[in-house]
Amino acid sequence: MLNFPKLQLTNQGKILIAESLKGIPFTFTKFQLGSGTPLAVAASMTALAHAVISAPITRAEQTGAGAITLSAAFDNGDIASSFAAKELGLFAQQDGESEVLYAYAYEGDNPSVIPSYPTHGFMEEVFAYTVAVGDAEDFSVNINTSALQYSTGAYTGDGEAGRVISVGFTPSAVIVQPLFIDPDHATDIYGGLAVAGKNIVSEITAAAQRESAITTWSDTYCALGIDTGGFKVNYNASNKIRTNDSGRMYVYIAFK
């Protein structure tokens, strides 16, 4: 997890707030993580000392008078060498103008280390920070939905076969877990992990039939699988499939 103190408004950020009160809007655009050491106080910063990663904003929530909480996502896919995340910057811009550093935070004593992809493998993180907006009302947030890495949720089974649960994108993987199971059917399939092109299937004796159900959805044999815009669940008691058992509560996490 990232370790930063409270974001502090820069002078440029204060100007954007002041001009928004005159009807000149601005937009929050992105966060940046850096590994440098600032040569000035936060208010005077105009850029990170050494920017490494840009993190698109994925969510915004008004959290109180004069404050907004922004969420962002980043991964280490392009990071060749591990680095200490000492700097965090939030950027914004007026229409037609260049981005400016709106707020800045520095943690030089106990920074989080972002591992490199070649050495430590792929990692991703979603984080959220609250930032001051003062009395500004004329601002917006550039939400990058393509940066959302996962979606969580819940559904109640309806007993239908081949039911599609929509999540807003086509997942690469999904995990489904029931909130409870029946002791009398404890060996049935209530959930699990499915990935793109590989369904969870019930017991099938014939190898050819089993291989077909793994890659091509079958209401008879499949329990969980990826579908366009979401994932499929099923109910077939005779084949011990209960991922859509009527009245049963399930939770899931779908990865993009």
N, C-alpha and C positions, 0 to 999 in steps of 0.2 A: 504494500500500500504506500502511496505517496505521503511524504511527511513535510508539510509546509505550514508556516504560520499564516495568519490572516492576510489576505490580499490587501494591498494598500493602493489607493488611487494615485495615479501619476498626475502631473500637471496637465498633460494632454487629456487625461480622463476627465479632470475637473472642467476643462474647457468644453468638452463634448456635453457634459451635463448642463453647463450654463447656457450653451447655444440651443440645447433642446428646449429649454424654457422659453426661447424666442421662436420656437416652431421649426427649428432645423433638426430633423431626426438623425439618429445614428443607429448602427446595427452592430451587435456583438458578432464577431466572425469566427474566432478560434482561440484555443490555448496553445502555448508553446512550452516545452520543457527544455531546459538548458543546463550546461555543466560549468558555466563560467563564474567568475567572481566580479560583482559589480564594482565600478569605480566611483559611483555616486549614490546618494540616498535614493530610496524608491521613488519619491516624488519627481526627481529629475531624470529618471530613466526614460529613454526613448526606444530602446530595444534591449533584448537579452544580451548579456555579455558574450555568450556562446550558445546559440540555439541549436538543438539537436533534433527534436521531434515536434511536429505539429499535430495537434489533437483536435479534430472537428467537434463542434458542439452538437450533442445529440438530444438534449432536453433542457427546458427552461421552466422554472417554477417561481412565482412570486411568493416569497417567504416572510414578508412583513413589510412594514412601512420603510421605504427607502432601501430595500434590499431585494436581490434576486439570486436564486441558486441555479447555477449552470452545470450541467453534466457534460462530460466529454469522453472520448474513447481513443485509445492509441494501442499500437502493438510494436513489437521489436523486429518485425520482418525485414526492415532495411538497416538495422543496427549491426554494424560489423564488429564493434568493440563495446564492451560494457562501459557504462558511465554512471557517475553519481549525479542524480537529478537535484541540483542545488537551486535551480531557478524555475519559477513558474510565472508565465506572463499571459494576460488576457488582452486580446486585441479587439478593436472596434473601428468602424469607419463611417463617415458621412457619405451620402450618395455622390458618386463621382470623384471622391477624394481617396487618397492613399490610406491604408490601414495605419493606425497608431496604437501604441502600447497604452492601454486603458488602466490596467492595474498590474502590480508586480509583487512577488513574494520571493524571499531568499532564505534558504536553510543550508548554512555552511558547516554546522557542527555535527548534525546527524542526518545527512541526506539519504534518501532511498536510492538503491542501486538498481539500474535497469540493465538486465543481462543482455548479452549479445545473442543474436539468433544462431550464428554458427557454433558457438560454444555451448549454449544452454537450451537451444531449441525455441520453438515459438511460444510467446506469451502475449497476453492481451489484458488490458485493464480499463475499466470504466471508473471514473472518479467524478466527484462533485465538489464545487466550492461556492460559497456565498460571497457576493460582491455588492458593494454599495452603489446605488443609483441616485441617491438623494431625492430631490423633488422632481427628477426627470420623469416625464410621462411619454415623450415622443421618441421611443426607442423600440427596436425589434431585435430578434435573435435569428441568426442564420442557422437553421436546424439541418444538419446533414444526416438524413435518414439512412444513407448507404453506409454510414459508419457504425450503426447499431450492430452489435455483434451477437446479441442473443435476445430472446423474449421469454418471459416466464408467465405462467397463468394457471388456470384451473378450469375444469369442466365437470359436469355431472352426466354420467352415462344415461343413454336413452334406450338401450337395448337394440339399436338398429345395426345392420351389417354395413361395413364399408363407410362409416361416417367420417367426414372430413372436418378437422379442427383447424380453423384459419388462424394464422399468426401474422399475416401481413407481408410475408416473404417466403420463398421456398428454402427450407432449412437444408443444411448439409448433414445435420444429425439432430435427433430428438430423444429425450429421456422422459418416459412417463412412469409415474408412481401412484398407486392407489393410496388413499388415506386409511383404508382398512381392507382386510380380506376375510373370506369365509373359512373357518376352520375345516368345514366339510369339503371344501374345494381348494385346499391349500396348495396343491400341486398344479393348479390351473395357471394360465398366463394372464397376469393382471397388468403388466407393463414391461419396461425394459429399455434397451438402447437400440435404436435403428439408425442407420446411416443411408445416405443417398445410394440407391441401387441395391440395397440389402435390407429386405424385410425380416421381421421376426415371424417365424412360422411355428405351427404346432407340429407334433410328432407325425412324420410321414414315412411309411416303410419304404415306398418306392423311391429310389435315389433320383431318377429323372424327374419325377413329380415334385420332389423336394427342391431340387435345383430350380425348377421353373417357378415355384411359389416364392423362393427367396428373391428373385429378380423381377417377377411380374405379379402384381397384386391379385389375390384370390380371396373372395369372401369366405370360402370354405376352409382355407388353411392359414391365412395371414392374420396376425394379431396386431402388428404395428408397422407402419411404413411411411416414408416421405411422399408427400403429394404436392402438386403445384399450389403454392400459396399457404402451405401448412403441412399437416400430417394426417394419416388415416388410422382410425381405431376400429375395433370390430367386436361383435358378440356372436359366438357360436358355441353354446354349451356342450354340444356333442363332441366337439374337438377341443374342449377345455380352453376356449378363448374368451377372456373376460375384460378386455381393455375398454369396452363400452357397455358394461353391465348396467342395467337400468337402475337409477337411483344412487349408484355408487359415485363417490367423489374422487377425482383424480387431480394431481398437479403435474406440471410439465415444465421443461426448459428446452427451448428450440434454439439451436445454434445456426448462425448465418453461414 
